[in-house]
């Protein structure tokens, strides 16, 4: 034992310890070394946190998918101290993993590679939705060597993690070969998984942004198409010499653009032609088909004086440039404004409706053939009826009679007849009152078909 007193020289305990005890005490008494290690670890964590913050900034400021993933993976590869990295995204149509980003000396070659689900480490991770550390790929039978064979790159170790969006795998990210030659460890996995969550979020955000832009562009295109389509239909309605007749019409497409249309043509001071058509389908294809048809109609009404002949010529034009599945129901009639004679022909459309001044409603028969654009040759003869002053001819499309109520009932032809019988006996009154009743009937139900009504009243 060692006794120390105020008058004696202080002796170190180490001098009286065995050698092995002295060494142990020396080790435990090196606070500077311990502090240095803790400081290094702290600096590393701060650096990692800083990198993740940078990635968040990238995500919030970059909307292009390719650029965004490239920037994030560049940062991830640097933090993980890896030779190479890649992101493979799942193509849901082919069920193949396609390389979106590949960084490293052979990155451009890797971009050409595709993997099946379950093929290679990336395919296995995508299939199972679990991250994986492969310390030595030469001992793992899942490793697909075709990438190394095609690029000349030598893969030694891999860290792969799935890209998950709402628990759904959208791809796989990998870092390859640590620069220090060691295998990736669980700390690397934890950090890389955080990066992968950021990558998946970045991809999803960018895709949603692109979809939003595409939707906006589509809406703008449809609005332009709607304006152009409306320009094909007259906005000013003629009344003839000494107001011998009146015309009014409205068309409400179910989508931004539709396949219904109406048109009319004055021939000097003696007659006027009216037409309504309904192209199969809705949307842009129907609208384009309709636009070309209206152009043809205006051409043939100047050449042919008989409504039946107009229909025959229109059919030939449609057959010459036929598109499978596209056809049109169509009706066209000419009113002699001086005499009240109305001559009409019908191609697979609803009948012309005659509304007399004393409220009688009649569905006109005859003068009918199949829709246009189906067979090369159609045959029909026009029919002529004599109107009385105050009588109206009404043309409608099937969207009117097929409009549905909340309980699934159709507006129907009988209800159409009843509404017309009670409507104000003017062209405008007939159109507006019939349309208002249809809309009231179908209130609260999405419009599934275009609604078109045209009325011409002989007033002379």
C-alpha positions as CSV (number, residue, x, y, z in Angstrom):
1,X,0.0,0.0,0.0
2,X,1.1,3.6,-0.6
3,X,0.5,6.2,2.0
4,X,0.4,9.9,0.9
5,X,0.6,12.8,3.2
6,X,0.8,16.5,2.8
7,X,4.6,16.4,3.3
8,X,5.3,13.6,0.9
9,X,5.8,13.8,-2.9
10,X,2.7,12.7,-4.8
11,X,3.2,9.3,-6.5
12,X,1.2,8.1,-9.5
13,X,-0.9,5.0,-8.9
14,X,0.4,3.8,-12.3
15,X,3.8,3.2,-10.8
16,X,2.5,0.6,-8.4
17,X,0.3,-1.3,-10.9
18,X,1.2,-4.3,-13.0
19,X,2.0,-3.7,-16.6
20,X,-1.3,-4.9,-18.1
21,X,-3.3,-2.8,-15.7
22,X,-1.2,0.2,-16.5
23,X,-2.0,-0.3,-20.3
24,X,-5.7,-0.6,-19.6
25,X,-5.8,2.5,-17.5
26,X,-3.8,4.4,-20.1
27,X,-6.4,3.4,-22.8
28,X,-9.3,4.5,-20.7
29,X,-7.7,7.7,-19.9
30,X,-7.5,9.1,-23.4
31,X,-10.5,11.5,-23.6
32,X,-9.0,13.3,-26.6
33,X,-9.1,10.2,-28.7
34,X,-12.7,9.4,-27.7
35,X,-13.8,13.0,-28.4
36,X,-12.2,12.9,-31.8
37,X,-14.1,9.7,-32.7
38,X,-17.4,11.2,-31.5
39,X,-16.7,14.4,-33.4
40,X,-16.0,12.5,-36.6
41,X,-19.2,10.5,-36.2
42,X,-21.1,13.7,-35.5
43,X,-19.6,15.4,-38.6
44,X,-20.6,12.4,-40.7
45,X,-24.2,12.5,-39.5
46,X,-24.3,16.3,-40.1
47,X,-23.0,15.7,-43.6
48,X,-25.6,13.0,-44.2
49,X,-28.4,15.3,-42.9
50,X,-27.1,18.1,-45.0
51,X,-27.2,15.9,-48.1
52,X,-30.8,14.8,-47.3
53,X,-31.8,18.5,-47.0
54,X,-30.2,19.2,-50.3
55,X,-32.2,16.3,-51.8
56,X,-35.4,17.8,-50.4
57,X,-34.5,21.1,-52.0
58,X,-33.9,19.4,-55.3
59,X,-37.3,17.7,-55.1
60,X,-39.1,21.0,-54.4
61,X,-37.4,22.9,-57.1
62,X,-37.1,20.4,-60.0
63,X,-40.1,19.0,-61.9
64,X,-38.5,17.2,-64.8
65,X,-38.3,13.5,-63.9
66,X,-35.0,12.7,-65.6
67,X,-33.2,15.7,-64.3
68,X,-34.6,15.3,-60.8
69,X,-33.6,11.6,-60.5
70,X,-30.2,12.3,-61.9
71,X,-29.5,15.0,-59.4
72,X,-30.7,12.9,-56.4
73,X,-28.7,9.9,-57.4
74,X,-25.6,11.9,-58.0
75,X,-25.9,13.1,-54.4
76,X,-26.7,9.6,-53.1
77,X,-23.7,8.1,-54.9
78,X,-21.4,10.7,-53.4
79,X,-22.7,10.2,-49.9
80,X,-22.6,6.4,-50.2
81,X,-19.0,6.7,-51.5
82,X,-19.9,4.3,-54.4
83,X,-18.4,3.8,-57.8
84,X,-21.7,3.7,-59.6
85,X,-25.4,4.0,-59.1
86,X,-28.6,3.4,-61.1
87,X,-32.4,3.8,-60.9
88,X,-34.6,1.3,-62.8
89,X,-38.3,2.1,-63.1
90,X,-41.0,-0.4,-63.6
91,X,-42.9,-0.3,-66.9
92,X,-46.3,-1.6,-66.0
93,X,-47.3,-2.3,-69.5
94,X,-44.3,-4.7,-70.2
95,X,-43.6,-5.6,-66.5
96,X,-39.9,-4.8,-67.2
97,X,-37.5,-2.7,-65.2
98,X,-36.1,0.0,-67.5
99,X,-33.0,2.0,-66.6
100,X,-33.9,5.6,-66.0
101,X,-30.6,6.9,-64.6
102,X,-27.2,5.2,-64.6
103,X,-24.1,7.0,-63.2
104,X,-20.6,5.9,-63.4
105,X,-18.0,5.2,-66.1
106,X,-20.3,2.9,-68.1
107,X,-23.6,4.6,-67.3
108,X,-24.6,5.2,-70.9
109,X,-24.3,1.5,-71.7
110,X,-26.3,0.5,-68.6
111,X,-29.2,2.7,-69.7
112,X,-29.8,0.3,-72.6
113,X,-30.4,-2.7,-70.2
114,X,-33.8,-4.0,-69.2
115,X,-34.6,-6.6,-66.6
116,X,-37.6,-8.8,-66.0
117,X,-39.3,-8.8,-62.7
118,X,-37.3,-11.3,-60.5
119,X,-34.2,-11.1,-62.8
120,X,-31.0,-10.1,-61.1
121,X,-30.6,-8.3,-57.8
122,X,-32.7,-5.4,-58.9
123,X,-35.4,-7.7,-60.2
124,X,-35.5,-9.6,-57.0
125,X,-35.8,-6.5,-54.9
126,X,-38.6,-5.2,-57.1
127,X,-40.4,-8.5,-56.9
128,X,-40.2,-8.8,-53.1
129,X,-40.3,-5.1,-52.2
130,X,-37.3,-5.5,-49.8
131,X,-33.9,-3.9,-49.7
132,X,-30.9,-6.2,-50.1
133,X,-27.1,-6.0,-49.3
134,X,-24.9,-8.2,-51.5
135,X,-21.4,-8.1,-50.0
136,X,-20.0,-10.3,-52.8
137,X,-22.0,-10.8,-56.0
138,X,-19.9,-13.7,-57.1
139,X,-21.4,-15.8,-54.4
140,X,-25.0,-14.8,-55.0
141,X,-26.9,-16.8,-57.7
142,X,-29.4,-14.0,-58.2
143,X,-26.8,-11.7,-59.7
144,X,-27.4,-11.1,-63.4
145,X,-23.9,-10.9,-65.0
146,X,-25.3,-9.8,-68.4
147,X,-24.8,-6.1,-67.4
148,X,-21.2,-6.6,-66.6
149,X,-20.7,-8.7,-69.7
150,X,-22.2,-6.1,-71.9
151,X,-20.4,-3.1,-70.3
152,X,-17.1,-4.4,-69.2
153,X,-17.7,-3.1,-65.7
154,X,-16.9,-5.4,-62.7
155,X,-19.5,-5.4,-60.0
156,X,-18.2,-6.6,-56.6
157,X,-20.9,-5.5,-54.1
158,X,-24.4,-4.0,-54.4
159,X,-26.8,-2.2,-52.1
160,X,-30.3,-2.2,-53.6
161,X,-33.6,-0.8,-52.3
162,X,-37.1,-0.7,-53.7
163,X,-38.7,2.6,-54.7
164,X,-42.1,2.6,-52.9
165,X,-45.1,4.9,-53.4
166,X,-48.0,4.0,-51.1
167,X,-46.5,0.5,-50.6
168,X,-46.4,0.0,-54.4
169,X,-43.0,-0.7,-56.1
170,X,-42.4,1.7,-58.9
171,X,-38.7,0.8,-59.4
172,X,-35.3,0.0,-57.8
173,X,-32.3,2.1,-56.9
174,X,-28.8,0.6,-56.5
175,X,-25.3,1.8,-55.5
176,X,-22.4,-0.4,-56.6
177,X,-18.9,-1.0,-55.1
178,X,-17.8,1.1,-52.2
179,X,-14.8,3.2,-53.1
180,X,-12.9,1.8,-50.1
181,X,-13.3,-1.7,-51.3
182,X,-15.4,-2.7,-48.3
183,X,-18.9,-4.2,-48.5
184,X,-22.0,-2.1,-47.7
185,X,-23.3,-2.4,-44.2
186,X,-26.5,-1.8,-42.3
187,X,-25.7,1.8,-41.6
188,X,-25.3,2.3,-45.4
189,X,-28.6,0.5,-45.9
190,X,-30.4,2.7,-43.4
191,X,-29.1,5.9,-45.1
192,X,-29.6,4.7,-48.6
193,X,-33.2,3.6,-47.8
194,X,-33.8,7.2,-46.7
195,X,-32.5,8.4,-50.1
196,X,-34.7,5.9,-51.9
197,X,-37.8,7.2,-50.1
198,X,-36.7,10.7,-51.3
199,X,-36.2,9.4,-54.9
200,X,-39.6,7.7,-54.9
201,X,-41.3,10.8,-53.6
202,X,-39.4,12.9,-56.2
203,X,-40.5,10.6,-59.1
204,X,-44.1,10.6,-57.9
205,X,-44.2,14.4,-57.4
206,X,-42.7,14.9,-60.8
207,X,-45.1,12.5,-62.5
208,X,-48.1,14.2,-60.8
209,X,-46.8,17.6,-61.9
210,X,-46.3,16.4,-65.5
211,X,-49.8,14.9,-65.5
212,X,-51.2,18.2,-64.2
213,X,-49.4,20.1,-67.0
214,X,-50.7,17.6,-69.5
215,X,-54.2,17.9,-68.2
216,X,-54.0,21.7,-68.5
217,X,-52.7,21.5,-72.0
218,X,-55.4,19.1,-72.9
219,X,-58.1,21.4,-71.4
220,X,-56.6,24.3,-73.3
221,X,-56.6,22.2,-76.5
222,X,-60.2,21.1,-75.9
223,X,-61.3,24.7,-75.3
224,X,-59.7,25.8,-78.6
225,X,-61.3,22.8,-80.3
226,X,-64.7,23.8,-78.8
227,X,-64.3,27.4,-80.1
228,X,-63.4,26.1,-83.5
229,X,-66.2,23.6,-83.5
230,X,-68.7,26.3,-82.5
231,X,-67.5,28.4,-85.4
232,X,-68.8,25.7,-87.8
233,X,-72.3,26.2,-86.5
234,X,-74.2,29.4,-87.4
235,X,-74.7,32.0,-84.7
236,X,-76.9,34.4,-86.7
237,X,-80.3,33.0,-87.8
238,X,-81.9,34.2,-91.0
239,X,-85.6,35.1,-91.5
240,X,-85.9,35.3,-95.2
241,X,-87.5,38.0,-97.4
242,X,-90.3,39.8,-95.4
243,X,-89.6,37.4,-92.5
244,X,-91.2,34.5,-94.3
245,X,-89.6,32.1,-91.8
246,X,-87.7,32.0,-88.6
247,X,-84.9,29.6,-87.5
248,X,-83.4,28.9,-84.1
249,X,-81.1,26.2,-82.9
250,X,-78.9,25.1,-79.9
251,X,-76.3,22.4,-79.4
252,X,-74.9,21.4,-76.0
253,X,-72.0,18.9,-76.2
254,X,-71.7,16.3,-73.5
255,X,-67.9,16.9,-73.5
256,X,-65.9,20.0,-74.4
257,X,-66.4,19.0,-78.0
258,X,-69.0,16.7,-79.5
259,X,-70.3,15.0,-82.6
260,X,-73.7,16.8,-83.0
261,X,-74.1,19.7,-85.4
262,X,-76.7,21.8,-87.1
263,X,-76.5,24.0,-90.2
264,X,-78.6,25.9,-92.6
265,X,-78.2,27.5,-96.1
266,X,-80.2,30.2,-97.8
267,X,-80.7,29.9,-101.6
268,X,-81.4,33.4,-102.8
269,X,-84.7,34.7,-101.5
270,X,-86.8,31.7,-102.3
271,X,-85.7,28.8,-100.1
272,X,-83.6,27.7,-97.1
273,X,-82.0,24.3,-96.2
274,X,-81.8,23.0,-92.7
275,X,-79.7,20.1,-91.4
276,X,-78.9,18.2,-88.2
277,X,-76.4,15.4,-87.8
278,X,-75.0,13.1,-85.1
279,X,-71.6,11.6,-85.5
280,X,-71.0,8.3,-83.6
281,X,-69.0,8.9,-80.4
282,X,-68.0,12.0,-78.6
283,X,-65.0,14.1,-78.1
284,X,-62.2,15.1,-80.5
285,X,-62.6,12.3,-83.1
286,X,-66.3,13.0,-83.5
287,X,-65.6,16.7,-83.6
288,X,-63.0,16.3,-86.4
289,X,-65.3,14.0,-88.3
290,X,-68.1,16.5,-87.9
291,X,-66.0,19.5,-89.1
292,X,-65.1,17.7,-92.3
293,X,-68.8,16.7,-92.8
294,X,-70.0,20.2,-92.5
295,X,-67.5,21.3,-95.1
296,X,-68.7,18.7,-97.5
297,X,-72.4,19.5,-96.7
298,X,-71.9,23.2,-97.7
299,X,-70.2,22.1,-100.9
300,X,-73.0,19.7,-102.0
301,X,-75.9,21.9,-101.0
302,X,-74.5,24.4,-103.6
303,X,-74.3,21.6,-106.3
304,X,-77.5,19.5,-105.6
305,X,-81.0,21.0,-105.3
306,X,-82.6,17.7,-104.1
307,X,-82.1,16.8,-100.4
308,X,-81.9,13.1,-101.3
309,X,-79.1,13.8,-103.8
310,X,-77.2,15.8,-101.1
311,X,-77.3,12.8,-98.8
312,X,-76.2,10.4,-101.6
313,X,-73.2,12.6,-102.4
314,X,-72.2,13.0,-98.7
315,X,-72.3,9.3,-98.3
316,X,-69.9,8.8,-101.2
317,X,-67.5,11.4,-99.7
318,X,-67.5,9.7,-96.3
319,X,-67.0,6.2,-97.8
320,X,-64.0,7.4,-99.8
321,X,-62.2,8.4,-96.6
322,X,-64.0,6.0,-94.2
323,X,-62.7,5.4,-90.7
324,X,-63.6,2.1,-89.2
325,X,-66.5,2.5,-86.7
326,X,-67.3,6.1,-87.6
327,X,-70.6,7.0,-89.2
328,X,-73.2,9.7,-89.0
329,X,-77.0,9.9,-88.8
330,X,-78.2,12.9,-90.7
331,X,-81.3,14.7,-91.9
332,X,-81.6,17.5,-94.4
333,X,-84.6,19.4,-95.7
334,X,-85.4,22.5,-97.8
335,X,-88.2,24.9,-97.2
336,X,-89.7,26.9,-100.1
337,X,-90.3,30.1,-98.3
338,X,-92.8,31.4,-100.8
339,X,-95.1,28.4,-100.9
340,X,-94.5,26.5,-97.6
341,X,-93.5,23.3,-99.3
342,X,-90.9,21.4,-97.2
343,X,-88.8,18.6,-99.0
344,X,-86.7,16.3,-96.8
345,X,-84.5,13.2,-96.7
346,X,-83.2,11.3,-93.7
347,X,-80.1,9.0,-93.2
348,X,-80.8,6.9,-90.2
349,X,-81.7,9.8,-88.0
350,X,-84.8,10.5,-85.8
351,X,-87.8,11.6,-87.9
352,X,-88.5,15.2,-88.7
353,X,-91.2,16.5,-86.4
354,X,-94.0,18.8,-87.7
355,X,-95.6,21.0,-85.1
356,X,-98.7,22.8,-86.4
357,X,-99.9,26.2,-85.2
358,X,-102.9,24.5,-83.5
359,X,-100.5,22.3,-81.4
360,X,-100.8,19.0,-83.4
361,X,-97.4,17.2,-83.4
362,X,-96.6,14.7,-86.2
363,X,-93.5,12.5,-86.8
364,X,-92.9,12.7,-90.5
365,X,-92.4,9.5,-92.3
366,X,-90.6,8.4,-95.5
367,X,-87.5,9.7,-97.3
368,X,-85.3,7.5,-95.1
369,X,-82.1,5.4,-95.6
370,X,-79.3,4.0,-93.4
371,X,-76.7,6.2,-91.7
372,X,-73.9,7.7,-93.8
373,X,-70.5,6.2,-94.1
374,X,-71.4,2.5,-93.7
375,X,-72.0,1.2,-97.2
376,X,-70.9,2.6,-100.6
377,X,-74.3,3.0,-102.1
378,X,-77.5,4.4,-100.5
379,X,-80.8,4.9,-102.3
380,X,-83.7,7.1,-101.2
381,X,-86.3,9.5,-102.5
382,X,-87.1,12.8,-100.9
383,X,-90.6,13.5,-99.5
384,X,-92.5,16.8,-99.7
385,X,-95.1,18.1,-97.2
386,X,-97.1,21.4,-97.4
387,X,-96.9,23.6,-94.3
388,X,-99.5,26.0,-93.1
389,X,-98.5,29.5,-91.9
390,X,-97.3,29.1,-88.3
391,X,-96.3,25.5,-88.7
392,X,-92.8,24.4,-87.6
393,X,-90.4,21.7,-88.5
394,X,-88.3,20.4,-85.6
395,X,-85.0,18.5,-85.9
396,X,-83.5,16.8,-82.8
397,X,-80.7,14.4,-82.0
398,X,-81.1,11.2,-79.9
399,X,-79.4,12.9,-76.9
400,X,-82.8,14.6,-76.4
401,X,-85.0,11.5,-76.2
402,X,-82.3,9.4,-74.5
403,X,-81.6,11.9,-71.7
404,X,-81.9,10.1,-68.3
405,X,-83.5,11.1,-65.1
406,X,-82.2,10.3,-61.6
407,X,-84.3,7.1,-61.6
408,X,-82.9,6.0,-64.9
409,X,-86.0,6.8,-67.1
410,X,-85.4,8.1,-70.6
411,X,-86.9,11.4,-71.7
412,X,-88.5,9.5,-74.6
413,X,-90.3,10.5,-77.8
414,X,-93.8,10.6,-76.2
415,X,-92.6,13.2,-73.7
416,X,-90.9,15.1,-76.5
417,X,-94.2,15.2,-78.4
418,X,-96.1,16.5,-75.3
419,X,-93.5,19.2,-74.6
420,X,-93.6,20.4,-78.3
421,X,-97.4,20.4,-78.2
422,X,-97.4,22.8,-75.3
423,X,-94.4,25.0,-76.4
424,X,-94.7,28.5,-77.6
425,X,-95.2,28.3,-81.4
426,X,-92.1,30.2,-82.5
427,X,-88.8,28.7,-83.6
428,X,-87.0,30.1,-80.6
429,X,-89.8,29.2,-78.1
430,X,-89.8,25.6,-79.3
431,X,-86.0,25.1,-79.0
432,X,-85.6,26.8,-75.6
433,X,-88.7,25.3,-74.0
434,X,-87.9,21.7,-75.1
435,X,-84.2,22.1,-74.0
436,X,-85.3,23.5,-70.7
437,X,-87.6,20.6,-70.1
438,X,-85.0,18.0,-71.0
439,X,-82.5,19.7,-68.6
440,X,-85.0,19.8,-65.8
441,X,-85.9,16.1,-66.4
442,X,-82.2,15.1,-66.2
443,X,-81.2,17.5,-63.4
444,X,-78.5,16.0,-61.2
445,X,-77.5,13.5,-63.8
446,X,-74.3,13.8,-65.8
447,X,-75.0,14.5,-69.5
448,X,-73.9,11.5,-71.5
449,X,-74.8,12.6,-75.0
450,X,-74.9,15.8,-77.0
451,X,-78.2,17.7,-77.1
452,X,-79.1,19.4,-80.3
453,X,-82.4,21.0,-81.4
454,X,-83.2,23.1,-84.6
455,X,-86.6,24.5,-85.4
456,X,-87.8,26.4,-88.5
457,X,-91.2,28.1,-88.5
458,X,-92.9,29.1,-91.7
459,X,-94.6,32.4,-91.0
460,X,-95.8,33.6,-94.4
